[in-house]
Amino acid sequence: MARTPPDLSVVSFCYVLERGDANEINQRLLAAVLRDSRIFITSTKTDETIVLRLGVLCAATHLDTIKLALEILGQKAMELRQEGR
């Protein structure tokens, strides 16, 4: 059976709320995730927009790790939404 080489990638994304400054919100989300310290994400700026990045650079990364990253991002985003009310 032929083996498929693993996909190693970096995904870029922005979190946008209905109101508020998207750059500030993404900086706050980045800070919250880094404070949590279970996953590590980075940021960059493109056309004056803060963009968050999640890198999956190890071929041995398990799906559970990706699911955990998405769970943490969702949890921190929800906390930001609740703070904004």
MOPAC internal coordinates of N, CA, C and O (Angstrom, degrees):
PM7 1SCF
backbone

  N    0.0000 0     0.00 0     0.00 0    0    0    0
  C    1.4394 1     0.00 0     0.00 0    1    0    0
  C    1.5371 1   108.23 1     0.00 0    2    1    0
  O    1.2310 1   120.57 1   -48.01 1    3    2    1
  N    1.3256 1   116.52 1   131.99 1    3    2    1
  C    1.4686 1   121.52 1   178.96 1    5    3    2
  C    1.5144 1   110.46 1   -73.26 1    6    5    3
  O    1.2310 1   120.67 1   -42.37 1    7    6    5
  N    1.3042 1   116.33 1   137.63 1    7    6    5
  C    1.4689 1   121.46 1   177.87 1    9    7    6
  C    1.5227 1   109.21 1   -93.10 1   10    9    7
  O    1.2310 1   121.46 1   -41.91 1   11   10    9
  N    1.3029 1   114.82 1   138.09 1   11   10    9
  C    1.4605 1   120.90 1   175.03 1   13   11   10
  C    1.5167 1   107.74 1   -91.30 1   14   13   11
  O    1.2310 1   119.89 1   -48.84 1   15   14   13
  N    1.3166 1   117.82 1   131.16 1   15   14   13
  C    1.4656 1   118.67 1   178.49 1   17   15   14
  C    1.5287 1   109.91 1   -64.89 1   18   17   15
  O    1.2310 1   120.37 1   -34.69 1   19   18   17
  N    1.3263 1   116.89 1   145.31 1   19   18   17
  C    1.4636 1   119.71 1  -178.32 1   21   19   18
  C    1.5272 1   110.89 1   -67.03 1   22   21   19
  O    1.2310 1   121.26 1   -31.38 1   23   22   21
  N    1.3362 1   115.19 1   148.62 1   23   22   21
  C    1.4586 1   120.86 1   174.82 1   25   23   22
  C    1.5161 1   108.46 1   -88.09 1   26   25   23
  O    1.2310 1   120.68 1   -57.59 1   27   26   25
  N    1.3030 1   116.31 1   122.41 1   27   26   25
  C    1.4485 1   122.58 1   174.87 1   29   27   26
  C    1.5182 1   105.80 1  -114.19 1   30   29   27
  O    1.2310 1   120.80 1   -52.79 1   31   30   29
  N    1.3124 1   116.07 1   127.21 1   31   30   29
  C    1.4548 1   116.10 1  -174.12 1   33   31   30
  C    1.5218 1   112.42 1  -153.94 1   34   33   31
  O    1.2310 1   122.27 1   -12.16 1   35   34   33
  N    1.3015 1   113.25 1   167.84 1   35   34   33
  C    1.4536 1   122.81 1   172.88 1   37   35   34
  C    1.5166 1   106.36 1  -120.97 1   38   37   35
  O    1.2310 1   120.52 1   -51.93 1   39   38   37
  N    1.3137 1   116.61 1   128.07 1   39   38   37
  C    1.4618 1   120.26 1   177.85 1   41   39   38
  C    1.5269 1   107.80 1  -108.86 1   42   41   39
  O    1.2310 1   121.05 1   -47.24 1   43   42   41
  N    1.3222 1   115.60 1   132.76 1   43   42   41
  C    1.4634 1   122.03 1   179.05 1   45   43   42
  C    1.5205 1   108.75 1  -106.42 1   46   45   43
  O    1.2310 1   121.04 1   -37.43 1   47   46   45
  N    1.3229 1   115.62 1   142.57 1   47   46   45
  C    1.4624 1   119.76 1  -178.60 1   49   47   46
  C    1.5213 1   110.16 1  -157.25 1   50   49   47
  O    1.2310 1   121.37 1   -19.94 1   51   50   49
  N    1.3186 1   114.98 1   160.06 1   51   50   49
  C    1.4660 1   122.53 1   174.52 1   53   51   50
  C    1.5113 1   108.03 1  -126.69 1   54   53   51
  O    1.2310 1   120.91 1   -36.40 1   55   54   53
  N    1.2965 1   115.87 1   143.60 1   55   54   53
  C    1.4615 1   121.41 1   174.01 1   57   55   54
  C    1.5196 1   106.88 1  -101.37 1   58   57   55
  O    1.2310 1   120.37 1   -55.95 1   59   58   57
  N    1.3158 1   116.91 1   124.05 1   59   58   57
  C    1.4565 1   121.47 1  -176.54 1   61   59   58
  C    1.5217 1   109.03 1  -126.41 1   62   61   59
  O    1.2310 1   121.17 1   -51.90 1   63   62   61
  N    1.3254 1   115.37 1   128.10 1   63   62   61
  C    1.4630 1   121.87 1   174.62 1   65   63   62
  C    1.5259 1   109.02 1   -96.84 1   66   65   63
  O    1.2310 1   121.08 1   -10.79 1   67   66   65
  N    1.3273 1   115.53 1   169.21 1   67   66   65
  C    1.4559 1   120.03 1  -179.94 1   69   67   66
  C    1.5279 1   111.20 1   -61.94 1   70   69   67
  O    1.2310 1   120.89 1   147.32 1   71   70   69
  N    1.3323 1   115.90 1   -32.68 1   71   70   69
  C    1.4628 1   119.30 1   179.25 1   73   71   70
  C    1.5283 1   108.64 1  -140.28 1   74   73   71
  O    1.2310 1   121.41 1   -18.83 1   75   74   73
  N    1.3028 1   114.91 1   161.17 1   75   74   73
  C    1.4554 1   119.24 1  -179.89 1   77   75   74
  C    1.5173 1   111.61 1   105.61 1   78   77   75
  O    1.2310 1   121.44 1   -15.71 1   79   78   77
  N    1.3104 1   114.85 1   164.29 1   79   78   77
  C    1.4587 1   122.19 1  -178.47 1   81   79   78
  C    1.5319 1   109.51 1   -79.05 1   82   81   79
  O    1.2310 1   120.53 1   -62.83 1   83   82   81
  N    1.3238 1   116.59 1   117.17 1   83   82   81
  C    1.4673 1   121.40 1  -176.22 1   85   83   82
  C    1.5248 1   111.44 1   -60.80 1   86   85   83
  O    1.2310 1   119.79 1   141.77 1   87   86   85
  N    1.3335 1   118.00 1   -38.23 1   87   86   85
  C    1.4588 1   120.30 1   179.78 1   89   87   86
  C    1.5173 1   111.28 1   -63.89 1   90   89   87
  O    1.2310 1   120.50 1   135.53 1   91   90   89
  N    1.3221 1   116.66 1   -44.47 1   91   90   89
  C    1.4650 1   120.52 1   178.67 1   93   91   90
  C    1.5293 1   111.04 1   -62.96 1   94   93   91
  O    1.2310 1   120.85 1   137.41 1   95   94   93
  N    1.3166 1   115.97 1   -42.59 1   95   94   93
  C    1.4700 1   120.53 1  -179.39 1   97   95   94
  C    1.5290 1   110.07 1   -62.84 1   98   97   95
  O    1.2310 1   120.27 1   136.76 1   99   98   97
  N    1.3280 1   117.09 1   -43.24 1   99   98   97
  C    1.4673 1   120.03 1  -179.83 1  101   99   98
  C    1.5223 1   112.09 1   -68.70 1  102  101   99
  O    1.2310 1   120.01 1   145.08 1  103  102  101
  N    1.3322 1   117.60 1   -34.92 1  103  102  101
  C    1.4600 1   120.30 1   174.82 1  105  103  102
  C    1.5261 1   110.34 1   -65.02 1  106  105  103
  O    1.2310 1   120.45 1   139.67 1  107  106  105
  N    1.3188 1   116.74 1   -40.33 1  107  106  105
  C    1.4678 1   120.56 1   178.49 1  109  107  106
  C    1.5230 1   111.38 1   -67.63 1  110  109  107
  O    1.2310 1   120.36 1   141.53 1  111  110  109
  N    1.3421 1   116.91 1   -38.47 1  111  110  109
  C    1.4642 1   120.40 1   177.53 1  113  111  110
  C    1.5273 1   110.06 1   -65.19 1  114  113  111
  O    1.2310 1   120.08 1   135.94 1  115  114  113
  N    1.3153 1   117.45 1   -44.06 1  115  114  113
  C    1.4582 1   121.58 1   176.93 1  117  115  114
  C    1.5304 1   110.49 1   -57.36 1  118  117  115
  O    1.2310 1   120.40 1   132.22 1  119  118  117
  N    1.3260 1   116.83 1   -47.78 1  119  118  117
  C    1.4670 1   121.00 1  -179.49 1  121  119  118
  C    1.5196 1   111.40 1   -61.91 1  122  121  119
  O    1.2310 1   120.12 1   138.95 1  123  122  121
  N    1.3239 1   117.38 1   -41.05 1  123  122  121
  C    1.4688 1   121.13 1  -179.56 1  125  123  122
  C    1.5223 1   111.42 1   -65.16 1  126  125  123
  O    1.2310 1   120.54 1   137.97 1  127  126  125
  N    1.3237 1   116.58 1   -42.03 1  127  126  125
  C    1.4712 1   120.53 1   179.49 1  129  127  126
  C    1.5265 1   110.25 1   -66.29 1  130  129  127
  O    1.2310 1   120.18 1   137.68 1  131  130  129
  N    1.3154 1   117.26 1   -42.32 1  131  130  129
  C    1.4614 1   120.33 1  -179.90 1  133  131  130
  C    1.5311 1   111.39 1   -67.37 1  134  133  131
  O    1.2310 1   120.27 1   143.43 1  135  134  133
  N    1.3313 1   117.08 1   -36.57 1  135  134  133
  C    1.4768 1   120.11 1   175.78 1  137  135  134
  C    1.5231 1   110.88 1   -62.69 1  138  137  135
  O    1.2310 1   120.69 1   141.40 1  139  138  137
  N    1.3296 1   116.28 1   -38.60 1  139  138  137
  C    1.4656 1   121.84 1   178.90 1  141  139  138
  C    1.5268 1   109.97 1   -61.27 1  142  141  139
  O    1.2310 1   120.27 1   139.84 1  143  142  141
  N    1.3048 1   117.09 1   -40.16 1  143  142  141
  C    1.4758 1   127.90 1   173.44 1  145  143  142
  C    1.5306 1   116.56 1    67.68 1  146  145  143
  O    1.2310 1   119.43 1  -169.49 1  147  146  145
  N    1.3137 1   118.70 1    10.51 1  147  146  145
  C    1.4681 1   118.90 1   175.88 1  149  147  146
  C    1.5184 1   111.68 1   -82.28 1  150  149  147
  O    1.2310 1   120.30 1   155.14 1  151  150  149
  N    1.3440 1   117.02 1   -24.86 1  151  150  149
  C    1.4602 1   121.30 1   175.14 1  153  151  150
  C    1.5243 1   107.69 1  -134.03 1  154  153  151
  O    1.2310 1   120.78 1   -14.20 1  155  154  153
  N    1.3084 1   116.11 1   165.80 1  155  154  153
  C    1.4509 1   121.39 1   179.12 1  157  155  154
  C    1.5179 1   108.53 1  -126.49 1  158  157  155
  O    1.2310 1   120.89 1   -54.65 1  159  158  157
  N    1.3319 1   115.90 1   125.35 1  159  158  157
  C    1.4568 1   121.08 1   173.47 1  161  159  158
  C    1.5260 1   107.64 1  -125.44 1  162  161  159
  O    1.2310 1   121.18 1   -17.46 1  163  162  161
  N    1.3157 1   115.34 1   162.54 1  163  162  161
  C    1.4548 1   120.44 1   178.48 1  165  163  162
  C    1.5212 1   108.48 1  -124.35 1  166  165  163
  O    1.2310 1   121.22 1    -3.41 1  167  166  165
  N    1.3149 1   115.27 1   176.59 1  167  166  165
  C    1.4598 1   119.80 1   175.91 1  169  167  166
  C    1.5147 1   109.52 1  -136.26 1  170  169  167
  O    1.2310 1   121.55 1   -17.30 1  171  170  169
  N    1.3047 1   114.64 1   162.70 1  171  170  169
  C    1.4550 1   122.19 1   173.04 1  173  171  170
  C    1.5150 1   106.99 1  -148.42 1  174  173  171
  O    1.2310 1   120.88 1    -6.02 1  175  174  173
  N    1.3020 1   115.93 1   173.98 1  175  174  173
  C    1.4615 1   120.14 1   179.18 1  177  175  174
  C    1.5183 1   108.23 1  -122.38 1  178  177  175
  O    1.2310 1   120.84 1   -51.45 1  179  178  177
  N    1.3344 1   116.00 1   128.55 1  179  178  177
  C    1.4541 1   121.59 1   176.41 1  181  179  178
  C    1.5214 1   107.97 1  -128.28 1  182  181  179
  O    1.2310 1   120.51 1   -55.66 1  183  182  181
  N    1.3008 1   116.63 1   124.34 1  183  182  181
  C    1.4685 1   120.88 1  -179.10 1  185  183  182
  C    1.5318 1   111.59 1    48.70 1  186  185  183
  O    1.2310 1   121.13 1  -134.61 1  187  186  185
  N    1.3313 1   115.44 1    45.39 1  187  186  185
  C    1.4723 1   122.93 1   178.25 1  189  187  186
  C    1.5303 1   113.97 1    68.01 1  190  189  187
  O    1.2310 1   119.96 1  -167.77 1  191  190  189
  N    1.3205 1   117.68 1    12.23 1  191  190  189
  C    1.4621 1   122.18 1   178.06 1  193  191  190
  C    1.5219 1   109.20 1  -109.37 1  194  193  191
  O    1.2310 1   120.30 1   -50.50 1  195  194  193
  N    1.3331 1   117.03 1   129.50 1  195  194  193
  C    1.4618 1   121.69 1   175.02 1  197  195  194
  C    1.5273 1   108.14 1   -73.43 1  198  197  195
  O    1.2310 1   120.90 1   -53.73 1  199  198  197
  N    1.3089 1   115.88 1   126.27 1  199  198  197
  C    1.4673 1   122.47 1   179.99 1  201  199  198
  C    1.5295 1   107.25 1  -120.46 1  202  201  199
  O    1.2310 1   120.47 1   -47.50 1  203  202  201
  N    1.3256 1   116.71 1   132.50 1  203  202  201
  C    1.4604 1   121.84 1   177.40 1  205  203  202
  C    1.5213 1   108.65 1   -91.27 1  206  205  203
  O    1.2310 1   120.95 1   -28.04 1  207  206  205
  N    1.3422 1   115.78 1   151.96 1  207  206  205
  C    1.4728 1   119.82 1  -177.74 1  209  207  206
  C    1.5278 1   110.00 1  -136.94 1  210  209  207
  O    1.2310 1   121.75 1   -45.80 1  211  210  209
  N    1.3086 1   114.26 1   134.20 1  211  210  209
  C    1.4650 1   122.24 1   174.33 1  213  211  210
  C    1.5193 1   107.08 1  -116.69 1  214  213  211
  O    1.2310 1   120.62 1   -59.14 1  215  214  213
  N    1.3137 1   116.43 1   120.86 1  215  214  213
  C    1.4563 1   120.67 1  -178.97 1  217  215  214
  C    1.5147 1   111.50 1  -103.72 1  218  217  215
  O    1.2310 1   120.99 1   -48.60 1  219  218  217
  N    1.3156 1   115.71 1   131.40 1  219  218  217
  C    1.4603 1   122.26 1   173.08 1  221  219  218
  C    1.5241 1   104.56 1  -115.69 1  222  221  219
  O    1.2310 1   121.58 1   -85.09 1  223  222  221
  N    1.3234 1   114.57 1    94.91 1  223  222  221
  C    1.4581 1   119.35 1  -169.13 1  225  223  222
  C    1.5202 1   113.34 1  -115.34 1  226  225  223
  O    1.2310 1   120.46 1  -172.10 1  227  226  225
  N    1.3058 1   116.72 1     7.90 1  227  226  225
  C    1.4614 1   120.50 1   179.79 1  229  227  226
  C    1.5252 1   108.85 1  -117.28 1  230  229  227
  O    1.2310 1   120.56 1   -54.80 1  231  230  229
  N    1.2929 1   116.54 1   125.20 1  231  230  229
  C    1.4627 1   120.78 1  -178.75 1  233  231  230
  C    1.5231 1   112.33 1   -61.36 1  234  233  231
  O    1.2310 1   120.30 1   159.15 1  235  234  233
  N    1.3324 1   117.03 1   -20.85 1  235  234  233
  C    1.4696 1   120.47 1  -178.40 1  237  235  234
  C    1.5265 1   113.01 1   -91.00 1  238  237  235
  O    1.2310 1   119.71 1  -173.11 1  239  238  237
  N    1.3313 1   118.17 1     6.89 1  239  238  237
  C    1.4661 1   120.79 1   179.30 1  241  239  238
  C    1.5214 1   109.34 1   -62.99 1  242  241  239
  O    1.2310 1   120.86 1   -49.31 1  243  242  241
  N    1.3170 1   115.96 1   130.69 1  243  242  241
  C    1.4684 1   121.60 1  -179.25 1  245  243  242
  C    1.5196 1   110.80 1   -91.73 1  246  245  243
  O    1.2310 1   120.79 1   -25.73 1  247  246  245
  N    1.3155 1   116.09 1   154.27 1  247  246  245
  C    1.4572 1   122.13 1   178.08 1  249  247  246
  C    1.5288 1   110.72 1   -57.22 1  250  249  247
  O    1.2310 1   119.85 1   143.72 1  251  250  249
  N    1.3143 1   117.90 1   -36.28 1  251  250  249
  C    1.4659 1   120.86 1   178.94 1  253  251  250
  C    1.5273 1   111.75 1   -59.30 1  254  253  251
  O    1.2310 1   120.10 1   145.60 1  255  254  253
  N    1.3121 1   117.42 1   -34.40 1  255  254  253
  C    1.4662 1   121.42 1   178.45 1  257  255  254
  C    1.5261 1   110.46 1   -68.09 1  258  257  255
  O    1.2310 1   120.39 1   139.29 1  259  258  257
  N    1.3201 1   116.85 1   -40.71 1  259  258  257
  C    1.4651 1   121.22 1   177.48 1  261  259  258
  C    1.5228 1   109.54 1   -65.12 1  262  261  259
  O    1.2310 1   120.55 1   136.65 1  263  262  261
  N    1.3153 1   116.56 1   -43.35 1  263  262  261
  C    1.4687 1   120.20 1   178.53 1  265  263  262
  C    1.5262 1   110.97 1   -61.94 1  266  265  263
  O    1.2310 1   120.16 1   140.27 1  267  266  265
  N    1.3274 1   117.29 1   -39.73 1  267  266  265
  C    1.4609 1   121.14 1   177.08 1  269  267  266
  C    1.5262 1   110.28 1   -61.98 1  270  269  267
  O    1.2310 1   120.14 1   136.30 1  271  270  269
  N    1.3168 1   117.33 1   -43.70 1  271  270  269
  C    1.4671 1   120.84 1   179.22 1  273  271  270
  C    1.5291 1   110.47 1   -60.01 1  274  273  271
  O    1.2310 1   120.08 1   135.02 1  275  274  273
  N    1.3222 1   117.45 1   -44.98 1  275  274  273
  C    1.4587 1   120.89 1   179.04 1  277  275  274
  C    1.5245 1   111.46 1   -65.23 1  278  277  275
  O    1.2310 1   120.40 1   142.11 1  279  278  277
  N    1.3213 1   116.84 1   -37.89 1  279  278  277
  C    1.4570 1   121.49 1   178.08 1  281  279  278
  C    1.5340 1   110.68 1   -63.56 1  282  281  279
  O    1.2310 1   120.54 1   134.19 1  283  282  281
  N    1.3156 1   116.57 1   -45.81 1  283  282  281
  C    1.4648 1   121.03 1   179.95 1  285  283  282
  C    1.5324 1   109.83 1   -63.86 1  286  285  283
  O    1.2310 1   119.83 1   134.39 1  287  286  285
  N    1.3222 1   117.92 1   -45.61 1  287  286  285
  C    1.4598 1   120.56 1   178.22 1  289  287  286
  C    1.5211 1   111.25 1   -59.52 1  290  289  287
  O    1.2310 1   120.43 1   136.97 1  291  290  289
  N    1.3192 1   116.79 1   -43.03 1  291  290  289
  C    1.4641 1   120.88 1   178.52 1  293  291  290
  C    1.5167 1   112.10 1   -64.14 1  294  293  291
  O    1.2310 1   120.60 1   136.96 1  295  294  293
  N    1.3205 1   116.46 1   -43.04 1  295  294  293
  C    1.4622 1   121.17 1   179.95 1  297  295  294
  C    1.5264 1   110.85 1   -63.14 1  298  297  295
  O    1.2310 1   120.27 1   133.35 1  299  298  297
  N    1.3154 1   117.10 1   -46.65 1  299  298  297
  C    1.4700 1   120.96 1  -178.98 1  301  299  298
  C    1.5285 1   110.69 1   -67.26 1  302  301  299
  O    1.2310 1   119.96 1   143.04 1  303  302  301
  N    1.3260 1   117.68 1   -36.96 1  303  302  301
  C    1.4631 1   120.80 1   176.82 1  305  303  302
  C    1.5241 1   110.44 1   -64.25 1  306  305  303
  O    1.2310 1   120.06 1   138.83 1  307  306  305
  N    1.3241 1   117.49 1   -41.17 1  307  306  305
  C    1.4569 1   121.15 1   178.36 1  309  307  306
  C    1.5303 1   110.83 1   -63.16 1  310  309  307
  O    1.2310 1   120.61 1   139.34 1  311  310  309
  N    1.3288 1   116.44 1   -40.66 1  311  310  309
  C    1.4593 1   120.37 1   177.48 1  313  311  310
  C    1.5270 1   110.75 1   -61.76 1  314  313  311
  O    1.2310 1   120.00 1   140.19 1  315  314  313
  N    1.3193 1   117.61 1   -39.81 1  315  314  313
  C    1.4682 1   121.05 1   177.11 1  317  315  314
  C    1.5087 1   111.19 1   -63.70 1  318  317  315
  O    1.2310 1   120.34 1   137.69 1  319  318  317
  N    1.3483 1   116.95 1   -42.31 1  319  318  317
  C    1.4740 1   120.79 1   178.31 1  321  319  318
  C    1.5158 1   109.79 1   -60.45 1  322  321  319
  O    1.2310 1   120.05 1   136.06 1  323  322  321
  N    1.3375 1   117.51 1   -43.94 1  323  322  321
  C    1.4494 1   121.17 1  -177.56 1  325  323  322
  C    1.5290 1   111.42 1   -67.04 1  326  325  323
  O    1.2310 1   120.16 1   145.33 1  327  326  325
  N    1.3352 1   117.30 1   -34.67 1  327  326  325
  C    1.4663 1   120.99 1   176.97 1  329  327  326
  C    1.5208 1   110.80 1   -65.26 1  330  329  327
  O    1.2310 1   120.38 1   147.88 1  331  330  329
  N    1.3297 1   116.87 1   -32.12 1  331  330  329
  C    1.4580 1   121.52 1  -176.47 1  333  331  330
  C    1.5170 1   114.48 1   -77.58 1  334  333  331
  O    1.2310 1   119.88 1   172.79 1  335  334  333
  N    1.3048 1   117.83 1    -7.21 1  335  334  333
  C    1.4751 1   120.07 1  -177.88 1  337  335  334
  C    1.5007 1   111.45 1   -77.69 1  338  337  335
  O    1.2310 1   120.10 1   180.00 1  339  338  337

